[in-house]
């Protein structure tokens, strides 16, 4: 009797279509951001490398090559540091998300429910953390690993520390470990 074949589930990076689609997504997206009255002041002085670095960062988080960590010499701490002191607001976060999702549709990014759920989930998570970190003046993390995002659910609820600082943790229920993402 023949053994049933198992199908390997692709990473989000693979499902999206590889590095070229990340670059197309963020190049198109940042054109919209720079034309937006609410967001353009935040990005008008972005470096010429910004789009490439964001593309590399998200691609790596989604299971792609470690271009951000190696080629760009980036880290999670460096990405968090880019948001310090920016004083982001919920209104700006929502507009950022709106433009990103509009761009995803316009460029024909895959739209199956499972993928879009994972895609939106990551950016909802990341933009909310960006707001928290943007209120800080010192980087709360130093050696945290790069985030990894896949098809599954998040690792548990955000729990704010008792001393009312913006630090928080999530509980990784699959490993029964507490993971601190920022202090």
N, C-alpha and C positions, 0 to 999 in steps of 0.2 A: 504494500500500500504506500502511495506517495505522500510524503509529508506536505502539509499545507504551506504555501509560500507566505512569508511575512513581508509586508510592504513597509519599507522605511519611511517614516514621516519626515518630510523635508523641514528644514529650519524656516523660520519666517523670512530670512534673507533669501533662501533658495526659492520659496514660494513667490516672493515679490518679483523675482527675476534677476537678481544679482546687482552688482555695483552700479551699473549703468542706470537702472531705474531709480536708485537712491539719489544719484546725481541729478537726474531729470526732475525728480520730485522737489528737491530742495532748491535747485536753480529757479524753477518756475515759482515755487512758493515764495522765495525771498524777493522776486520781482514784485509780487503782490504786496509783501510786507513793506517794501520801500515806497510803494505808491499809496499806502494806507496812512491816513492822517493820524490815527491813534498810535500805530506801531512804528512808523518811520523815524520818529525822533530817537527811539531806542537803537535803531540799526543803521542810521545814516552814516556812521563812521566805522562800520564793520570792516574788518580786514579783507583784502581780496581772497584770502585763504578760508574765510569763514564757511562758505558753502561746502567746500571740499571737506573741511574738518567735521562739520555737522553730519554730512553724508557718511563719512568714515565712522563717526561715533555711533550713529544709529544702526548702520550696517553691522558693526561689531556687536552691539547689544542684541541684534536680531539673529545672531549666529553666523555672521559673515567673517571674512578675514580680519585679522587684528591690525588693520591699517592705522586706526587711530592710535592704538597703544605703541605701535612700532614706528611706522613711517612718520606720523605726526608727533611722535613723542608725547602723546597725551595720556591722560588717566581720568578716572572718575573724579578725583580731587581737583584736577585742572578744570574739568567741565563745570563742577560746582563753583569753583572760584570765578568763572566768567560771569556768574549771576550775582555775586556779592555786591551789595549796595545799589542795585538797580531799582529797588523799591517797586517791584512789579505789583500790579493790582489784579483783582479778579476780572475786571472789565478787559484789561489787556490780555490776560490769559485766555479768556473766552474768544476774543477776536483772533488771537493767534491760532487757536484750535479751529475756528470757523474757516480761516484762510487755508489752513493745512488740509482740512477735509475737502474743501472746495477744490483745491489743487489735486488731491488724490483722485477725485472724480474726473476732473478735466483731463488728466494725463492717462486715464484708463487703468489706474491701479486696480488690481484684482478686487472684486467686490463681494466674494462669497462671505456669508455671515461669520464663519469661524475665523477667517483671516481678519476681516474688518473689526471683529470683536477684540482680537489680540492687538491689532494696530492701534485702535482708539484707546484701548486700555493702557497701553504703554504711555501714550502721549498725555492722557489724563493724569496718570501717576506722575510722570516727569514734570509736567507743567505745574502741578500743585506743589511738588517739592521745590521747583524753581522759585515759586512765590515765597515760600518759607525762607529759602537761602538768600533771596534777594533783599530781605530785611536785615541781614547780618552784615558785619564789616570784616569779620575774620572767618576764614575757611574752617568749617566744623569737622572736616574729615581730612585725613592725611594718607592712609594706606588702604582704603576700602577697595575691594576688587571692582572691576567694571561690572555694571549691571548686566544681567542676561535675561532676555525675554523670550518666551516661547508661546506655545499654544495653550498652556494650562492656566490655571487660576493663580492669583497672587498668593503670596505666602502668609497671609493673615492680616489682621487689622493693624492700623497705625495706632500706636499707644504713646501719648505724650508723657514725658517725664514729669514726676511730681513737683519739681521745683519751677514749673511754668516757663522753662526755656523751650526754644523751638525744637529741641532734640526729640527724636522719636525712634521707635523700633518697630519692626514687624516680627511676627512669629512665623517661622517657616515650619508649617505643620507636617511637611513631608519628612523633615529631619528632626523635628522637635527641638530645634535650636532657635535661640533668639539672635536676630541679625540686626545690628545697629547700622543704619544708613547714614546718619549724620548726628552729630553731638550737639 
